[in-house]
Amino acid sequence: MSIQELYTEAQALSSSKLRDEIVQQLYDQSRQLCKEGISYTKTKQDTRTEKLDSIFTSPIFGFPIMITMLGVLFYLTIAGANIPSSMLAELFGWIEGQITSFFHAIHAPDWLHGVLVLGLYRGTTWVISVMLPPMAIFFPAFALLENYGYLPRVAFNMDRLFKRVGAHGKQSLTMAMGFGCNAAAVISTRIIESPRERMLAILTNNFVPCNGRWGTLILLASLFMAANFTGGLKSLVTTGVIVGIVLFGIIVTFFVSWVLSKTALKGIPTHYTLELPPYRKPKILDTVIRSSLTKSWSVLMRAVKVAAPAAILTWVFANIYIGDTSILMYAVNFLDPFGKILGLDGYIMMAFILGLPANEIVLPILLMGYLSTGSLTEVDNLVDLKQIFLDHGWTWLTALNMMLFSLLHYPCGTTLLNIYKETKSKKWTFLAFLIPTVIAILIPFVITQTVRMLGLV
């Protein structure tokens, strides 16, 4: 083929197709050279890997298998965490009784008991009892998939979609990290070499629900979306709702990435060359212990450190009165009209604002406001908890909007701090706050107005 013919053919190809063609030609030439110069015999492991890859990376079966794996992982987390969470809550409740008795015995002032026990202790123990059991299941199970060699196949499958929206295939790996902690996921974007594509990953990682939001999502899905089911079927329905919420977050990630790649972060996506490792039998005991002790413990400690000051601040706001109304209630009354427009209320909006340091504290703050006790209130069972919500006018629409707002709203304080450290830019840090906030307002607003217009609530 002459140079002129090659030039004509190149002009006929789009820039994206031309890059793909060049990469494919390089790969074919390299494979041909290796075939001519190297002789080798396939082992049983090579044959097994190729057969599995033909299924796991298949354009037909790859994505259904991914969604199924995600559902199984969430089901194990949801079904397995209920009993340990209840046991921890009972244990912490008993310890609280002993601590309260001690404070009474030494005649400690009520304000000291309020700050340390009703604020600090209840806030941090709620976080531990809600977060620790799911993390102790989710992180080891996720690590086992990584150990087995499945996660690189997920990245390979997702690369096709990310390239279409102008992002990088490695963003799927940082997205997976976000399921545990968005703050850690922001740091993990360092694996993306292109500054433009790394910024895309940083700005959109928040749309993956972190561990701090799992408690709220699972609880509301169980109480309202799966309310008419019992036993294993209830866990199954809850899992389906959670998978749907996660998939919606991923769709928003793609959409925002596409918009940014066409506007503020224009550019050509770089190629993602990924060597798929062989499948291997994971070291189960080592993986479980390492994930439990390192990942679970480090995320839990971060959550406790930021949740403890928020718990104290909440108690202070709820117990300082101006006239006959607390500071917390002034804020709630101010935010209530805006919250109603979104299908929420002032209590929910205030809980999210005070929960900026850590998403884990949102639900305890909300309960404290509803019960007007001035403390982070303990609830004996889920029936009591649902009744509290119903008494304050909740419907399935309120639960859905809170789940969506929790999924989409601004990153927590730690994540924002990490974004600033990684970007060294106040502008991009502000955009990382602004973009999800606007989306978190718009989507519940549209859903609420549509549902009310159709008379479904």
Salt bridges, closest charged atoms under 4 A:
ASP20 OD1 - LYS163 NZ 3.36
ASP20 OD1 - HIS271 NE2 3.91
ASP28 OD1 - ARG31 NH2 3.51
GLU50 OE1 - LYS42 NZ 2.97
ASP53 OD1 - ARG153 NE 2.72
GLU96 OE2 - ARG122 NH2 2.66
GLU193 OE2 - LYS170 NZ 2.82
GLU197 OE2 - ARG196 NH2 3.56
GLU360 OE2 - ARG302 NH2 3.94
GLU422 OE2 - ARG190 NH2 2.66
GLU422 OE1 - ARG198 NH2 2.27
